């Protein structure tokens, strides 16, 4: 992750899933850096692209 107030680095799998889902990407972009870090932390246990895509879809189902 970057230091200070910069946005955290997005893991490749998360970035790919976000690229496939523009509404989720838009919602992710609106998150605070703290929220983004929390999301990124939660991705560490995801082991498949289908699971990641499902996780990303949850950004728009709220």
N, C-alpha and C positions, 0 to 999 in steps of 0.2 A: 504494500500500500504506500501511497505517497504520503509525505509528511504535511503537517499544518492543515490548512482548510481545503486543500485540493481534494478532488473526488478520488475515491479509492480505485485501484486498478480492477477491472472486471475480468474474472476468469474466462478463458476461451469458451467453455461450454455454456456459461451463462450468456455471454455475448452472442453466441450463435443462436441460442433459444430466443433471446430478445429480438434479434434481427428478423426472425421468422414471425414475430408477433408485434407489429407496430403499436397497437394500443398499450400493450404491457411495457414496451420500451418507453413510451411517452410517460406512463405512470412512474416507471423506475427513474426516469430523468428528473421528475418533479420531487423525488424523495430528498431528504436532507442527507448529508454525508454520513451521519450517524445511522440513519435508516438503511442506507446503501451498504454500509459495513455489516450491519446485522443480516441483511439479505445474503451478502457474500459469504458470511460465516455459516449460514444455514446451507449453502450449496456444497460444503465440504463433504457432507454425507451422501450426496446424490451420486449414483453410480451408473445411470444410463441416460441417454438422450431423451427417451420418453418421459422419464421421471423429471428431468430438468424442464422439459416443455410443459409438463403438468404444473410444476412449481411456478413457472413463469406465468401460466394462465391464471394462477391465483391472484396475480397483481391486478387483474381486471374484473374479477368476480365479486369484488367487495362493493 
